[in-house]
Amino acid sequence: MLLILLFILWHIISLDAAAKHCHPEDRAALIAFKQSFSNPDPFPYWTSLFDCCDWNGVMCDPTTHHVIGLDIAPAPDINGTIPSNISNLKHLINLRLHRIPNLVGQIPESISKLPLLRTLVISRTKISGPVPGFLAHLNILEYLDLSFNRLSGSISPSLATLPLIRFMDLSRNQLIGPIPELFTSTTVEFPTLDLSHNNLSGHLSASLSRINFTSVDISRNGLSGDASVLFGKGKATGTIVISRNDFEFDFSRVAFSESLYVLDVSHNRIYGRIPQQITEAYNLQSQSLNVSYNRLCGKIPSGWELKDNSSFFHNKCLCGAPLDPCK
């Protein structure tokens, strides 16, 4: 009996000590965040029985005990908008709101008041409105994912001023207008950009030629003109996907990165020949290459073990393996 009493006493003392680990300002901010939703109890495990640093989806700094991470995913039962009081979590470094199908409204301006934020993910929700220009106030933001939402309007040129941005995914929205000169102020090498599955239009800026992307996907839009600015032999780009647009340029004049392992330029109006130099991107033959549904002509470069002829279908006059022999 004495042992049981001692265990209970130790447990109570441990809970009391744990409660002191949670920074009181951040605990109050989390409770306010929780109470902002219309659900009766959207986070049932966020209770006084546990230290807020142990609450599901919450990460704290081990030294200061401030909340530095908030990861709410998935959360099908949460209803409402992103609470503006999110800005009370002043030490947040990572914020992820993912697979919350009943999260609606616009991105609140208060998010721009999180000066330490490096990762912002709001994806697979019903968030709508514009991609806000005030996100440019997040001076040390590195990772921005706003994919699979209902965002509309044009992409704010102010996002180009983010100095440390290395990853930007705005795919699967309803964005319109031209692509602004993104990544022009970043000091980071090899960024990743995904703007696919939108309603973007216009020509690509020549400034994109100066950016050494790791990966770029601008497929399934209404873009036109010359996309050769994305290519370059000296670049480290591994993935270029520009399919299902209205691009029109001479493929014969394009130089290819040896690092390239995914190239999809299908369903455009690209003309000319496929340069022999493309075979230097050796991994393309075993990974993904698609130049179908264009206006290409001439002999397909030799030196590859190409077996899938569907990657070359529906061009003006391409010939040679894996298509029919040239006449």
Sequence and secondary structure as in RCSB ss.txt:
>XXXX:A:sequence
MLLILLFILWHIISLDAAAKHCHPEDRAALIAFKQSFSNPDPFPYWTSLFDCCDWNGVMCDPTTHHVIGLDIAPA
PDINGTIPSNISNLKHLINLRLHRIPNLVGQIPESISKLPLLRTLVISRTKISGPVPGFLAHLNILEYLDLSFNR
LSGSISPSLATLPLIRFMDLSRNQLIGPIPELFTSTTVEFPTLDLSHNNLSGHLSASLSRINFTSVDISRNGLSG
DASVLFGKGKATGTIVISRNDFEFDFSRVAFSESLYVLDVSHNRIYGRIPQQITEAYNLQSQSLNVSYNRLCGKI
PSGWELKDNSSFFHNKCLCGAPLDPCK
>XXXX:A:secstr
 HHHHHHHHHHHHHHHHHHTTS HHHHHHHHHHHHTSSSS S TT STTS GGGSTTEEE TTT  EEEEEE   
TT  EE  GGGGG TT SEEEEEEETTEES   GGGGG TT  EEEEEEE  EEEE GGGGG TT  EEE  SSE
EEEEE GGGGG SS  EEE  SSEEEE    TTSS   SS EEE  SSEEEEE  GGGGG   SEEE  SSEEEE
  GGG  TT    EEE  SSEE  BGGG    TT  EEE  SS  EE   GGGGGSGGGGTSEEE  SSEEEEE 
 SSS    GGGG S SEEESTTS    
